[in-house]
Amino acid sequence: MDDYDVIVLGTGAAALTAAVVAAEEGARVGVFEKRDTVGGTTVFSGGMIWIPLNQHEPAEKGDTREKAIAYLKALSNGTISDEMV
């Protein structure tokens, strides 16, 4: 590991952004991914940001905490704990 100044674990949007910024600043960067594909959870989100209960969301959308929790649980396919939500 002495070959790297920065080690990035994972290849999601945040991880790859950190790797690029570190490299642009002159660091020797090692990026490691345990899965067969690159992208992390960004693969599932399509790179979009979702902010539940967003004050800028029109009220007629009917956004509620309960709907947000149900959505997260549905997306996780049973892999997310109540504490994580």
C-alpha positions in Angstrom: 0.0 0.0 0.0 3.0 2.3 0.0 2.4 2.9 -3.7 -0.5 5.2 -2.9 -1.1 8.5 -1.1 -4.8 7.9 -1.1 -6.8 4.7 -1.2 -10.4 4.8 -2.3 -12.7 1.9 -1.5 -15.6 1.6 -3.9 -16.5 3.1 -7.2 -19.7 5.0 -6.5 -20.1 8.7 -7.5 -18.6 10.0 -4.3 -15.7 7.6 -4.3 -14.8 8.3 -7.9 -15.1 12.1 -7.3 -12.7 11.8 -4.4 -10.3 9.8 -6.4 -10.3 12.3 -9.3 -9.9 15.3 -7.0 -7.0 13.6 -5.2 -5.3 12.7 -8.4 -5.7 16.2 -9.8 -4.1 17.5 -6.6 -1.1 15.3 -7.3 -1.8 12.3 -5.1 -1.0 8.7 -6.2 -4.5 7.2 -6.0 -5.5 3.5 -5.7 -9.2 2.7 -6.4 -10.5 -0.6 -5.3 -13.9 -2.2 -5.9 -15.1 -5.5 -4.6 -18.0 -6.0 -7.1 -17.7 -7.0 -10.7 -19.0 -3.7 -12.0 -18.1 -0.1 -11.4 -20.6 2.4 -9.9 -21.6 1.4 -6.4 -25.2 2.5 -5.4 -25.0 5.1 -8.2 -25.7 2.2 -10.6 -29.1 1.8 -9.0 -30.0 5.5 -8.6 -29.0 6.4 -12.1 -26.8 9.1 -10.7 -29.8 11.1 -9.5 -30.2 12.7 -6.1 -33.4 12.1 -4.2 -34.1 14.3 -1.2 -37.3 13.2 0.6 -39.4 15.9 2.3 -37.6 18.5 0.2 -39.0 22.0 0.9 -38.8 22.8 -2.8 -41.0 19.9 -3.8 -44.6 20.9 -4.7 -47.0 20.1 -1.9 -49.4 18.3 -4.3 -46.8 15.6 -4.8 -47.9 14.3 -1.3 -44.4 13.6 0.0 -44.5 12.1 3.5 -42.0 10.5 5.8 -43.9 7.2 5.6 -43.8 7.2 1.8 -40.1 7.9 1.9 -39.5 5.0 4.3 -41.6 2.7 2.2 -39.7 3.7 -0.9 -36.3 3.0 0.7 -37.4 -0.3 2.0 -38.8 -1.3 -1.4 -35.6 -0.3 -3.2 -33.4 -2.2 -0.7 -35.1 -5.5 -1.5 -35.0 -6.4 2.2 -31.3 -5.5 2.8 -31.8 -2.3 4.8 -32.4 -2.2 8.5 -34.9 0.1 10.2 -32.0 1.8 11.9 -30.3 2.5 8.6 -33.5 4.0 7.1 
